[in-house]
Amino acid sequence: MRLRAAILGGGSWGTTVASLVARNVPAVIWARAAETVDEINRLHSNERYLPGAKLTVGLRATHSIEEAVRDADVVVLGVPSQAMRETAREVAKHIRAWVPIISLSKGLEQGTRLRMTQIIGEELPGHPAGVLTGPNLAKEIMSGYAAASVLAMEDEVIVRELQGVFKSGLLRTYTNTDVVGCELGGALKNVMAIAAGMGDGLGAGENTRSAVITRALAEITRLGVAMGGRAETFAGLTGMGDLIATCTSPQSRNRTVGFELGQGRKIAEILAGMRQVAEGVKSSRTVLQLGETLGVEMPIASEVNGVINEGRSAQDAFRGLLRRSAGWESDPG
């Protein structure tokens, strides 16, 4: 018997994953807006978030979480990080025992500083938790471009069984048991993408962008290893791969925020004009706090936080980075 999947979240990435999964197994997607549900069911599209894309015909939509998850054999949570706990609590009321939960969110919870799988562990104890992550730009995947993703879970048997649910066409889905490293790569790179975008907005040039990305990877790896991830994970798809895509693509919401900051716009004005969440904005202070708690220097994260939360300008941030002395390449900074 084929597994049945429920995907919660009608944004661009949640809808993309739902459409891919529906090619492999019976799938239902939950969305908050009744008009989105109706559009997916009638027209097989989600023009608000994926303009021009045609979704898998077999994908069914609902605005009832109970209806979505009660018969599911795997549940995928594609909601923003700050909505993860609330959503998980609602799922807990209706889900069957031991059903695996896969997070798509690339963020950290404010206040607790927890990863999404940790929140799932608290709100849905007994359910194997994992993450689907990597350099995945939703619109490119829906357009049929080749891409690669990583499904990370601690249990090798379960992750192998679920691998076939998520791979589709030109999307290659690899497996990994380093949940901490894979999840942190996705969350931390969002903050770094804001820094790269600020440089682009300031017209800093290709050399500067390369330097920012490279030093950002070192910064991500230091903190990720201190938090329990494996160093080699950050050199792979969920670390370096995701960082490059997010720091360079105009489709990246976090890079876009940074670019607009580099152009002199204020963060409140930028966010007011966005339809979807740029996770790095919410995560910047949390990432910096984690670094301080663990004794890990985070110079790029510190400058991004200064711009987002302390009223500094993007130009101030880059001046701050340039004022740092350069030592051995393996040193922080």
MARMAR-908594 format. One record per residue (C-alpha): residue number from 1; x, y, z. Coordinates in steps of 0.02 Angstrom, whole numbers. Example, Ala and Ser with C-alpha at 12.3 -4.5 7.8 and 13.67 -1.06 7.14 Angstrom:
REM residues 2
+-----+--------+--------+--------+
:   i :     px :     py :     pz :
+-----+--------+--------+--------+
:   1 :    615 :   -225 :    390 :
:   2 :    684 :    -53 :    357 :
+-----+--------+--------+--------+
//
This chain:
REM residues 333
+-----+--------+--------+--------+
:   i :     px :     py :     pz :
+-----+--------+--------+--------+
:   1 :      0 :      0 :      0 :
:   2 :     68 :    171 :    -46 :
:   3 :     97 :    299 :     90 :
:   4 :    -23 :    445 :    105 :
:   5 :     53 :    618 :    129 :
:   6 :    -11 :    780 :    204 :
:   7 :     78 :    944 :    171 :
:   8 :     34 :   1093 :    280 :
:   9 :     72 :   1263 :    205 :
:  10 :     14 :   1343 :     43 :
:  11 :    163 :   1455 :      9 :
:  12 :    282 :   1434 :   -137 :
:  13 :    391 :   1296 :    -63 :
:  14 :    252 :   1203 :     25 :
:  15 :    149 :   1201 :   -134 :
:  16 :    300 :   1146 :   -237 :
:  17 :    338 :   1001 :   -121 :
:  18 :    154 :    951 :   -118 :
:  19 :    148 :    948 :   -307 :
:  20 :    306 :    842 :   -317 :
:  21 :    247 :    722 :   -182 :
:  22 :     79 :    702 :   -269 :
:  23 :    169 :    625 :   -417 :
:  24 :    225 :    482 :   -305 :
:  25 :     90 :    455 :   -174 :
:  26 :    -88 :    515 :   -134 :
:  27 :    -64 :    690 :    -62 :
:  28 :   -169 :    828 :     15 :
:  29 :   -111 :   1005 :     50 :
:  30 :   -180 :   1117 :    187 :
:  31 :   -186 :   1306 :    159 :
:  32 :   -259 :   1442 :    270 :
:  33 :   -346 :   1539 :    132 :
:  34 :   -508 :   1465 :     65 :
:  35 :   -475 :   1545 :   -104 :
:  36 :   -306 :   1456 :   -117 :
:  37 :   -388 :   1290 :    -77 :
:  38 :   -521 :   1320 :   -208 :
:  39 :   -394 :   1371 :   -340 :
:  40 :   -287 :   1217 :   -312 :
:  41 :   -436 :   1101 :   -321 :
:  42 :   -518 :   1181 :   -473 :
:  43 :   -376 :   1253 :   -575 :
:  44 :   -224 :   1156 :   -512 :
:  45 :   -128 :   1317 :   -485 :
:  46 :    -72 :   1436 :   -347 :
:  47 :    -49 :   1599 :   -440 :
:  48 :    -13 :   1702 :   -285 :
:  49 :    147 :   1608 :   -247 :
:  50 :    187 :   1511 :   -406 :
:  51 :    124 :   1615 :   -552 :
:  52 :    110 :   1517 :   -714 :
:  53 :    147 :   1348 :   -635 :
:  54 :     33 :   1198 :   -657 :
:  55 :     17 :   1083 :   -507 :
:  56 :     -1 :    895 :   -511 :
:  57 :   -183 :    857 :   -552 :
:  58 :   -198 :    726 :   -415 :
:  59 :   -152 :    850 :   -277 :
:  60 :   -303 :    888 :   -167 :
:  61 :   -318 :   1041 :    -54 :
:  62 :   -412 :   1074 :    108 :
:  63 :   -421 :   1213 :    238 :
:  64 :   -451 :   1085 :    378 :
:  65 :   -294 :   1022 :    467 :
:  66 :   -395 :    877 :    537 :
:  67 :   -447 :    822 :    363 :
:  68 :   -269 :    838 :    300 :
:  69 :   -179 :    737 :    434 :
:  70 :   -301 :    611 :    507 :
:  71 :   -263 :    476 :    378 :
:  72 :    -86 :    530 :    333 :
:  73 :     64 :    413 :    344 :
:  74 :    186 :    559 :    333 :
:  75 :    154 :    742 :    376 :
:  76 :    257 :    883 :    300 :
:  77 :    257 :   1050 :    391 :
:  78 :    289 :   1193 :    269 :
:  79 :    239 :   1339 :    380 :
:  80 :    355 :   1482 :    434 :
:  81 :    465 :   1448 :    584 :
:  82 :    369 :   1562 :    702 :
:  83 :    207 :   1469 :    661 :
:  84 :    283 :   1295 :    682 :
:  85 :    238 :   1268 :    865 :
:  86 :     57 :   1324 :    845 :
:  87 :     37 :   1214 :    691 :
:  88 :    118 :   1064 :    774 :
:  89 :      0 :   1081 :    923 :
:  90 :   -150 :   1078 :    806 :
:  91 :    -81 :    928 :    713 :
:  92 :    -59 :    835 :    878 :
:  93 :   -248 :    837 :    903 :
:  94 :   -283 :    736 :    746 :
:  95 :   -129 :    635 :    693 :
:  96 :   -110 :    447 :    715 :
:  97 :     31 :    377 :    823 :
:  98 :    210 :    365 :    759 :
:  99 :    178 :    455 :    594 :
: 100 :    342 :    539 :    536 :
: 101 :    345 :    729 :    529 :
: 102 :    455 :    820 :    403 :
: 103 :    494 :   1005 :    419 :
: 104 :    522 :   1119 :    269 :
: 105 :    554 :   1275 :    373 :
: 106 :    727 :   1355 :    377 :
: 107 :    722 :   1456 :    536 :
: 108 :    744 :   1457 :    724 :
: 109 :    609 :   1493 :    853 :
: 110 :    628 :   1662 :    935 :
: 111 :    646 :   1656 :   1122 :
: 112 :    682 :   1470 :   1138 :
: 113 :    814 :   1470 :    996 :
: 114 :    754 :   1295 :    951 :
: 115 :    767 :   1209 :    782 :
: 116 :    605 :   1153 :    701 :
: 117 :    633 :    968 :    734 :
: 118 :    659 :   1010 :    918 :
: 119 :    490 :   1097 :    921 :
: 120 :    412 :    946 :    836 :
: 121 :    491 :    836 :    970 :
: 122 :    412 :    941 :   1107 :
: 123 :    239 :    956 :   1031 :
: 124 :    228 :    786 :    945 :
: 125 :    329 :    666 :   1055 :
: 126 :    347 :    491 :    984 :
: 127 :    339 :    550 :    803 :
: 128 :    503 :    530 :    706 :
: 129 :    555 :    704 :    650 :
: 130 :    659 :    755 :    501 :
: 131 :    695 :    896 :    380 :
: 132 :    692 :    916 :    190 :
: 133 :    817 :   1050 :    144 :
: 134 :    946 :   1107 :     18 :
: 135 :    972 :   1231 :   -125 :
: 136 :    792 :   1227 :   -183 :
: 137 :    715 :   1378 :   -268 :
: 138 :    531 :   1337 :   -288 :
: 139 :    500 :   1423 :   -454 :
: 140 :    649 :   1338 :   -538 :
: 141 :    593 :   1167 :   -479 :
: 142 :    416 :   1197 :   -540 :
: 143 :    490 :   1250 :   -708 :
: 144 :    577 :   1081 :   -723 :
: 145 :    757 :   1131 :   -689 :
: 146 :    871 :   1000 :   -611 :
: 147 :    897 :   1017 :   -424 :
: 148 :    952 :    917 :   -272 :
: 149 :    883 :    908 :    -97 :
: 150 :    923 :    816 :     64 :
: 151 :    803 :    720 :    175 :
: 152 :    880 :    709 :    349 :
: 153 :    819 :    597 :    489 :
: 154 :    910 :    507 :    629 :
: 155 :    833 :    338 :    587 :
: 156 :    917 :    266 :    432 :
: 157 :    775 :    144 :    398 :
: 158 :    638 :    275 :    403 :
: 159 :    734 :    401 :    299 :
: 160 :    765 :    270 :    164 :
: 161 :    581 :    225 :    161 :
: 162 :    529 :    406 :    142 :
: 163 :    661 :    451 :     12 :
: 164 :    551 :    391 :   -130 :
: 165 :    407 :    503 :    -73 :
: 166 :    508 :    661 :   -108 :
: 167 :    616 :    624 :   -261 :
: 168 :    535 :    670 :   -424 :
: 169 :    595 :    694 :   -603 :
: 170 :    747 :    806 :   -602 :
: 171 :    742 :    832 :   -413 :
: 172 :    869 :    713 :   -337 :
: 173 :    838 :    681 :   -152 :
: 174 :    986 :    622 :    -49 :
: 175 :    979 :    558 :    130 :
: 176 :   1076 :    606 :    285 :
: 177 :   1068 :    564 :    470 :
: 178 :   1144 :    729 :    529 :
: 179 :    979 :    816 :    566 :
: 180 :   1063 :    952 :    670 :
: 181 :   1188 :    999 :    535 :
: 182 :   1064 :    993 :    392 :
: 183 :    936 :   1095 :    486 :
: 184 :   1060 :   1226 :    545 :
: 185 :   1134 :   1248 :    371 :
: 186 :    963 :   1299 :    308 :
: 187 :    926 :   1415 :    453 :
: 188 :   1095 :   1502 :    469 :
: 189 :   1122 :   1536 :    284 :
: 190 :    970 :   1650 :    279 :
: 191 :   1058 :   1777 :    389 :
: 192 :   1213 :   1767 :    280 :
: 193 :   1110 :   1793 :    123 :
: 194 :   1051 :   1959 :    192 :
: 195 :   1234 :   2010 :    208 :
: 196 :   1272 :   1956 :     30 :
: 197 :   1120 :   2050 :    -32 :
: 198 :   1174 :   2208 :     59 :
: 199 :   1340 :   2200 :    -32 :
: 200 :   1253 :   2182 :   -199 :
: 201 :   1138 :   2326 :   -158 :
: 202 :   1288 :   2434 :   -117 :
: 203 :   1370 :   2386 :   -282 :
: 204 :   1516 :   2304 :   -192 :
: 205 :   1561 :   2186 :   -335 :
: 206 :   1591 :   2002 :   -371 :
: 207 :   1750 :   1989 :   -267 :
: 208 :   1659 :   2055 :   -114 :
: 209 :   1514 :   1934 :   -140 :
: 210 :   1634 :   1786 :   -152 :
: 211 :   1723 :   1841 :      6 :
: 212 :   1560 :   1861 :    101 :
: 213 :   1495 :   1690 :     48 :
: 214 :   1659 :   1604 :     91 :
: 215 :   1676 :   1686 :    261 :
: 216 :   1491 :   1655 :    292 :
: 217 :   1517 :   1469 :    264 :
: 218 :   1658 :   1469 :    392 :
: 219 :   1546 :   1561 :    515 :
: 220 :   1400 :   1442 :    487 :
: 221 :   1513 :   1291 :    509 :
: 222 :   1589 :   1354 :    672 :
: 223 :   1419 :   1381 :    752 :
: 224 :   1343 :   1225 :    675 :
: 225 :   1480 :   1112 :    742 :
: 226 :   1468 :   1195 :    914 :
: 227 :   1282 :   1152 :    913 :
: 228 :   1312 :    970 :    871 :
: 229 :   1316 :    963 :    680 :
: 230 :   1450 :    872 :    581 :
: 231 :   1578 :    983 :    493 :
: 232 :   1565 :    887 :    329 :
: 233 :   1378 :    922 :    320 :
: 234 :   1411 :   1108 :    298 :
: 235 :   1520 :   1073 :    145 :
: 236 :   1373 :    986 :     61 :
: 237 :   1204 :   1029 :    -13 :
: 238 :   1124 :   1091 :    148 :
: 239 :   1272 :   1202 :    190 :
: 240 :   1376 :   1268 :     47 :
: 241 :   1246 :   1223 :    -86 :
: 242 :   1102 :   1311 :     -1 :
: 243 :   1213 :   1459 :     46 :
: 244 :   1268 :   1489 :   -134 :
: 245 :   1090 :   1479 :   -202 :
: 246 :   1019 :   1594 :    -70 :
: 247 :   1160 :   1722 :    -79 :
: 248 :   1159 :   1738 :   -269 :
: 249 :    983 :   1713 :   -334 :
: 250 :    862 :   1858 :   -363 :
: 251 :    726 :   1734 :   -313 :
: 252 :    797 :   1725 :   -136 :
: 253 :    688 :   1823 :    -15 :
: 254 :    831 :   1847 :    108 :
: 255 :    952 :   1911 :    -24 :
: 256 :    814 :   2026 :    -85 :
: 257 :    794 :   2099 :     89 :
: 258 :    982 :   2129 :     97 :
: 259 :    986 :   2206 :    -76 :
: 260 :    848 :   2329 :    -31 :
: 261 :    939 :   2373 :    131 :
: 262 :   1094 :   2405 :     27 :
: 263 :    990 :   2522 :    -81 :
: 264 :    949 :   2623 :     74 :
: 265 :    773 :   2564 :    112 :
: 266 :    715 :   2532 :    291 :
: 267 :    679 :   2356 :    351 :
: 268 :    498 :   2393 :    399 :
: 269 :    462 :   2463 :    226 :
: 270 :    541 :   2312 :    141 :
: 271 :    444 :   2185 :    244 :
: 272 :    281 :   2276 :    218 :
: 273 :    295 :   2243 :     31 :
: 274 :    335 :   2057 :     44 :
: 275 :    207 :   1917 :     24 :
: 276 :    312 :   1783 :    108 :
: 277 :    425 :   1773 :    259 :
: 278 :    612 :   1807 :    245 :
: 279 :    668 :   1691 :    386 :
: 280 :    838 :   1776 :    407 :
: 281 :    755 :   1934 :    472 :
: 282 :    677 :   1841 :    618 :
: 283 :    830 :   1731 :    645 :
: 284 :    967 :   1863 :    646 :
: 285 :    957 :   1907 :    831 :
: 286 :    932 :   1725 :    879 :
: 287 :   1085 :   1669 :    781 :
: 288 :   1191 :   1804 :    863 :
: 289 :   1128 :   1754 :   1036 :
: 290 :   1172 :   1572 :   1002 :
: 291 :   1348 :   1623 :    953 :
: 292 :   1368 :   1725 :   1112 :
: 293 :   1303 :   1582 :   1220 :
: 294 :   1421 :   1455 :   1141 :
: 295 :   1570 :   1571 :   1132 :
: 296 :   1573 :   1571 :    940 :
: 297 :   1620 :   1731 :    851 :
: 298 :   1489 :   1780 :    722 :
: 299 :   1550 :   1942 :    641 :
: 300 :   1436 :   1935 :    488 :
: 301 :   1282 :   1889 :    591 :
: 302 :   1325 :   2030 :    711 :
: 303 :   1328 :   2160 :    572 :
: 304 :   1165 :   2094 :    495 :
: 305 :   1080 :   2102 :    664 :
: 306 :   1143 :   2281 :    685 :
: 307 :   1058 :   2333 :    524 :
: 308 :    894 :   2239 :    554 :
: 309 :    870 :   2268 :    740 :
: 310 :    981 :   2415 :    790 :
: 311 :    951 :   2543 :    653 :
: 312 :   1123 :   2536 :    573 :
: 313 :   1145 :   2555 :    385 :
: 314 :   1210 :   2424 :    264 :
: 315 :   1358 :   2538 :    230 :
: 316 :   1396 :   2541 :    417 :
: 317 :   1390 :   2351 :    420 :
: 318 :   1518 :   2330 :    282 :
: 319 :   1631 :   2460 :    361 :
: 320 :   1620 :   2360 :    522 :
: 321 :   1674 :   2200 :    434 :
: 322 :   1820 :   2289 :    348 :
: 323 :   1881 :   2360 :    514 :
: 324 :   1911 :   2184 :    580 :
: 325 :   2092 :   2131 :    568 :
: 326 :   2131 :   1985 :    452 :
: 327 :   2232 :   1843 :    527 :
: 328 :   2245 :   1661 :    476 :
: 329 :   2108 :   1612 :    354 :
: 330 :   2046 :   1481 :    478 :
: 331 :   2019 :   1615 :    610 :
: 332 :   1850 :   1698 :    639 :
: 333 :   1820 :   1863 :    549 :
+-----+--------+--------+--------+
//
